């Protein structure tokens, strides 16, 4: 599901850059309104797809009753890493 979200976000960026490029290229073209309408529709459709994917991800996370906390790993081995700033300065 996250792969699909990443794909759609990339798609959205592509459509935005395509719209900007079209504006720069076709600024004097009489059909620029039609081109912009097509690109705006593609952006709107992609945006709706992204929101639907985010809703699905949110629903799946809310349905999951078990919350798995990631292991800290590397940071567990650093003494004083999570102490407040004052204590860290005193150790230096």
Secondary structure as GFF3:
##gff-version 3
##sequence-region A 1 92
A	DSSP	alpha_helix	2	25	.	.	.	ID=ss1
A	DSSP	alpha_helix	32	63	.	.	.	ID=ss2
A	DSSP	three_ten_helix	73	77	.	.	.	ID=ss3
A	DSSP	alpha_helix	85	91	.	.	.	ID=ss4
###
